[in-house]
């Protein structure tokens, strides 16, 4: 008897196969085999019907039209062949909505004539697989409905709203149910930064000598009040840079430089009385085990991974049997996992590190589903990081260690701490004040508890606190302590704008708002980056000006579809469909066609009214200066009465919050005179000017006024060693002579010298060679050029041209990553994996994090869709299979949540 088991990935298949007997054949579908058709892929007779716009019948039950992906037809054929020899079919895809949908589509396409069993597990261990075989079930059609509803919802949203963006902003843009809301969050944060006005405030730090007479112990204190008024600290200022209402009510004193320095001078050498000493014991509880979002946040803080990289590494750990399923919003642990964690803690640290009773956690995030366990090491007995190190890559090991530590810590005793604080006072005569209050605090760990294993990371504090954890000397009320000379120092501070989102903080915010689910966080961030709505500066997310235009259009014309509560409610509705509480058709009808409470997406898009594209893409900076988003990028414009407006490009490296009115005026000033006139070209008679452009300084011809509109002036970038303010006419003429004919070689083929996007090079026919310096372009002779071409063209890594940019070590491969120019454009590589830059990527501003992300995306693609191998040929008798239909449509009447028996859901044979 042969049993066919189908899973999603080859890695998962290999791991499971090792635990099953010889009667099992385990194969991978490599993800989804079917998806919604693109409208262009519909049969001709359907393109004009109700399916024509979306491949979804919005007039009758929102029935979707599916097709087998072109690159999955061979997979389907292979699976059907294996199924013919099988007595049972086990669908062992992941136990979530996507996994359930993959299983359902496999059932529809394969149309098996043998018993079908749904096999589910959340970890890949021998014990878990054995339990799954003993406890099979049918396909959960409610989960399938929820996944299908999400897919249809996203299709309707994207296909209705994206064309509006194309017409009013630019081609290639997209809107999405979650991506647009995530983009709005990033844009709103940048707006806050743009509105922020920095304030200065000063503080006084004091080094105090205290304790028993003759002791040398000192501790740090800070000035906290003057004349019983609190001294302003960073937390007293709001996001606008001004004192917040609470600080105003407390009448805080904002010290300036003069006052702070005067107080510091008065405090130096002063005798200070101790007013109050307090010591309070406290406990710190461990954090719960990881969910998808908290794992992404911690991996970002501690390992420097973005969300996509974290999920890729976690996926590999799961598929190879090292951790439990990595897409979950549950913090629950099974009894076996709790026992394993407690046993390992006891073995390593002793009984005192285990609480009397196991810890149980509950999820408080909005929209939590808690369908799975938390992310933890796999198995009923956890393997320590040392035990698995040899089987893992460097980053896989670090991520496993992080998960292992967090899991153990979640079942450990509280940490005991002792916090001591001292309040002090002294008389001063400085800056109009007569009394100064000081304080100091220190915390010591009296019992580490879970801290012996793990401490949760924190996002960088906006305002650094000076009094960190430290031990204070023994002090009593009435003691006199001295300020060490010169122990009082005035310190200046500047309020800082709200920090930009990182992967970690954006995931946390989305989770707080109930937007997105564990399976979507990483893909959402990838989408808004790939679409060019967000650029990375280090770990920070910076919105592009295009993103501002997109969000403005949606806020002003379709506000509900970027509303946080409305989007969260959509997520809740999908959850209700998954649990059977809401009918999918009824919900989609309400969303698209509307009801008493909601107009419906179709109606709202059809009745948008006139949208002024120019106004939409314009942002006033004040004093008649505007930022405009144009076809070729953002630029500054200022209207001039009775004259042409002044314009200047916005440099690519300038972030939105840096574009102030003053900066805009500076840019206009640089470009308002159309550059510096260098003289007249001796050969063409045209005027030559030197300008500063968006991509750097350059020289250009000035075309006559009667030139055709299609005529373009000849331009050339300055060499790196040239200066815009000193370049001469002769140098400009030389630059404009490029590309230069160096001369013909011995066979008569012309050799030319070019200054390309990625550096100087020689070209001869289809052959080319890089030059070492730009100066060679103007001076190299035919003989020197022939000598360069005479050398064999070096190939391979060792002979590659110098990289255009270096990014450091890839966190996954541990190899150096560089930016290069290739035959098909620029790309990043770690020497093994090459990844082309996307349209939205800029070679000047691409960050290391983005380079690493591109490589990880490429690895994922290669893993899920490996290069074709011709080691096996399909039997000749199968060649006629292509004549069969590759599409299938589910009857609308069967697409409600009343579906039950999976076997009855098979439709016409597809994909063979």
Buried (B, 14 or more C-beta within 10 A) or exposed (E): EBBBBBBBBBBBBBBBBEBBEEEBBBBBBBBBBBBBBEBEBBBEEBBEEEBEBBBBBBEEBBBBBBBBBEEBBEBBBBBBEBBEEBEBBBBBBBBBBBBBBBBBBBBBBBBBEEEBBBBBBBBBBEBBBEEBBEEBEEBBBBBBBBBBBBBBBBBBBBBBBBEBBEEBBBEEBBBBBBBBBBBBBBBBBBBBBBEBEEBEBBBBBBBBBBBEEEEEEBBBBBBBBBEEBBBBBBEBBBBBBBBBEEBEEBEBBBBEEEBBBBBBBBBBEBEBBBBEBEEEEEEBBBBBBBBBBBBBBBBBBBBBBBBBBBBBBBBBBBBBBBBBBBBBBBBBBBEBBBBBBBBBBEEEBEEEBBBEEBBEBEBEBBBBBBBBBBBBBBBBEBBBBEEBBEEBEBBBBBBBBBBBBBBBBBBBBBBBBBBBBBBBBBEBEBBEBEBBBBBBBBBEBEBBBBBBBBBBBEEEEBEEEEBEEEEBBEBEEEBEBBBBEEBBBBBEBEBBBBBBBBBBBBBBBBBBBBBBBBBBBBBBBBBBBBBBBBBBBEBBBBBBBBBBBBBBBBBEBBEEBBBBEBBBEBBBBBBBBBEBEBBBBBBBBBBBBBEEEBEBBBEBBEEEEEBEBEEBBBBEBEEEBBBBBEEEBBBBBBEEEEEEEBBBBBBBEBBBBEBEEEBBBEBBEBBBEEBBEBEEBEEEEBBBBBBBBBBBBBBBBBBEEEEEEEEEBBEBBBBEEBEBEEBEBEBBBBBBBBBBEBBEBEEEEEBBBBBEEBBBBBBBEEEBBBBEEBEBBBEBEBEBBBEBBEEEEEEEEEEBBEBBBEBEBBBBBEBBBBBBBEEEEBBBBBEEBBBEBBEBBBBEBBBBBBBBBBBBBBBBEEBEEEEEEEEEEEEEEEEEBEEEEBBBBBEBEBBBBEBEEBBEBBBEBBBB
